[in-house]
Amino acid sequence: MLEKDVILLKLGGSVITDKSSQNSFPQTDIIDQLGNEIHQVRSESDIRVILGHGAGSFGHPQAARYKTIEGVITKNSLIGASEVRLAVTKLNALVTERFFQVGEPAVSLSPAAFLVRERGSANIFPDPVVNFLKIGMLPIIHGDVISDTEQGFTIFSGEQVLNLLAERLPGFGLNPKLVIEVGETDGVYLSLDAKDTIQLIDRNNFDAIEGRLGRSAGIDVTGGMAHKVKEAFELAKKGIPTLLISAKPGNLKKALSGKKVVGTWIKY
């Protein structure tokens, strides 16, 4: 890996929390496992990583209740946005602390502080993330409630934030080599019964596959697997591939090390 290569890593909310629950239940054993795998690889190389994570049970139930993604629509919208932000930042603090405990110089960065949507387009100020990354720290971002100049606020998923960062990294002399997304499954399945992993999604089969993708289990206000694949394919068009894998022990370490692992590649 070249010195300026960067891997963008997303931990799914359904992996690090019990997303089927209406309560905020973190999966600390899995968080610790993934943190240790990241630390092992980073201890043995000069790999640069920007890490993002989903909200899971720490944000989706509240966001669904208040329809936060739609902005200010009722008298309860403002308190709802506050409740969602409080939940997602609590999870982010927990993940950052667990990673710190395994030896990672982790730094929490909330997208609400460096991202705003104006007339449907997202404007991002990535300098804080990039500066921490360049000195060797591990920036940890998350799905968040961000300011929206038209509707007051909206929700941006972890995938959306990471993709925006990936697009901007070349302007700072950094190369977004790939995105790795860690979820519940070994990549993308067309059939949950068969559980046969689709090894590659590209321009030749994207249209056929997109219409057959299901939503996630539990509450997900950002669209589940269909959203992940669509966002990844848009990024692939810009030359940045995505690898979707499961959180099985050892998978993430292999993927970060460039070794073969069961999963789905999304390329153009």
N, C-alpha and C positions, 0 to 999 in steps of 0.2 A: 504493500500500500504506500502510495506517495505521501510525502509529508503533509501536503495540503488537502488530501482526500478527507471527506467527512461522511460518516454514516449517520443517517437520521433514523432513530429507533422509536417505535410506538408500541407501548404496552396497552393492550385493550382493557377497557373498563370491566369487561366480563371476566378478565383473567385476574386482575388485582383486587376485585371486590366480588361480593355475592350479588350479582346484578338482578337475580330473580327476587331479591328481597326488597321490601319497601323501606327497610332500615339501612343505615350505613354500616355495612359489615366488610372491613378490609380482609383480604386474604394475605395476612402477614407472612405466612410460610412461603407462599409463592413469590411475594415481593422480595423476601430475603434470598430465595434461590436465584432469582433473576439478577438481583444486585450482586451476588457473589460471582455469577458467571460473567457479568460485565466487568467486574473488578479484576477477575483472573486474566481476562484478555487484555485489559488496559495496563495491567501490571507487567505484562510480557511484551508490550508493543507501544508504539506512539500513536495508537489509534485515537482519532477525534470523534466524539459522539455527541449529538444533540438528542436528548431523550424527551419524549412526550408521552402522556398517558391519558386515557379516557376517564370519564367521571363515574361510570357504573352506577352503583346504588348511592353514590355520594352526590348525585346531581340530576340524573334523568327522571326519577320520580317527581321531584319538586318542579323541574322544568316542564314536565308534561302537565302537572296540575295547574300551573300558572300560564301555560302556553308562552313561555319566555322567549322562544325563538321568534315570535310575532311582534315583540316589542311592547310598548305601552298601549294596552287595549282595554283594561278595566281599572277600577280603583285599587285593586290588589296587585297590579302588575309591578309596581315599584318595590313593594315589600317582597314580592316573589323573586325578583331579580337579585335582591340582596340575599335572600335565603339560598338561592342557587349558588351565588358566588361564595358565600360562607362555606357551603358544603364542599365545593370543588377545591377551594384553597386549603381546607382541612385535610383533604386527601393528598393534595400536593405536598403539604408540610410533612405528612406521615411518610410518604414515599421518599422525600428528600432526607428525612431523619434516618430511615432504615438504610438507605444507601450510604449515608455518612458513617453509620455504625460499622459497615463492612470495609471502610477505608476510602470511600470515594469522596473527592472534593466537590460534592454536589452543591449546586446553587439553584434556588427556586426562582423562577421568572414567570409572572402571570401575564398572559397575552393582553389582558385588559389595559395594561400599562404601556404596551408598545404597538397596539393594533387598533384601528378604527375603520368602520365601514362608512363610506360616503357615496350616496347615489348608487348603491348596489355594488360598488367596487371597494375592495379592502386595501387600505393603506397601512403598511407595516414599517416600523422603525426598528430594524434588527440589530443596530449597533451594540446594545447591551449584551445580547445573546452572543454575538460574534466576538466581542472583546473577552468575555469570560471563556469562550471556547478556545481562543487563540493562546491563552496563557495556561491551558491544560485543565481547566475546571470542567465539570459535567453539568451543563445547563439542563434544567428539568422544567419543561413547560406542560401545559394541560389544556384540555377543552375548557372554554371559559365563556362568560357573558361579556361581550365587548360593546363599546359605544357605537351607536348607529345614528348618523345625523338626521335621518328621515323618520325612523320609527322609535328612536330613543335608545334602544339596545337590541341585540340579537345574540344568538349562540353560535360560536365557531367551534367545530370539533377539533380534537387533537390532530387528526389527519390534515384538516384544512390549514391549521397553523404551521405544521411541519412542512407542508407543500409550499406554502408561501415563503418560508425560510429557505427551502431548497432552491427556489427560483432566484432568490436574492444573493445567495452565497458567492456565486462567481464574481459579483461586483466587489467583493472583498478579497479576491484572490484565492478563494477556496473552491474546491471541486466537490459538489454533492454526488458522491459515488453511487449510492443507492439508499433506498428506504427499506427497513425491515419492520414488519408489523407482526407482533406476537398476539395471537388470539387463542380461542378455545379449540380450534380445529387445525388439522394438518393442511392448511391452505383452504382453497375453495372447493366445495363439493356441489355437484349438480343435484345429487340425491343424498339426503341425509340417511336413507336406508342403506344404500350401497357404500357410502363414505369413501368413494374413489376420488382421490385428489386430482384436480386438473393441474397438470404440471406447468402449462404455459397458457396465458391469455395474451393475445396480441391483436393486431389489426385484422387478422384472418378469421378470428372466431369471437371477437368481442361482442358484436351485435347479437349473435346467436345466444351467447351465454348471459348477457346482461338481463334479458327479459325473463330468465328462469331463476334468477337469484332470489333467495328468500330474505326476509328480515331477521333480525337477531332475536334470540330468546330474551324474555324480560322486556323492560321498558327502554326504548332507545329513541330519543327525539331527533337524532341525526341520521337515521336511515339504515343502520345495520350493515350487513355485508354488501348489499347493493351500493351503498354510499362509498364504502371502502374501495371497491373495485373501480367505480366510476372516477373517484378522485385520483386513484393510482394510475389509471389509464391516461387521464389528462396530463399527469406529470410525466408519464412515459413518452408522450408525444414530444416532450422537451428534452428527451435523452436521459431521463433519470428513471431507472427501473425500480420496481418494488418487489420484495419477497415476503410472502405471507406464510408464517409458520405457527406451530403450536408452542405452548409453554412447557412441553415435556422436558424433564431434566436433561441438560446437555445440548438441546437444540439451539438455543440462543448463542452459546459459546461457539458452536460449530459455525453458525451463520456469520457471526462477527469475525471469525478467523478465516473466512473464505472457503470453508469446507462444505461438502455436499450435505444437504439436509432435506428431508421430505417437506415439501411445501409447494406453493404456487408462485411462479414468476409472472409478473405483469410487465410486459415490454411493448414497444410499438413496432 
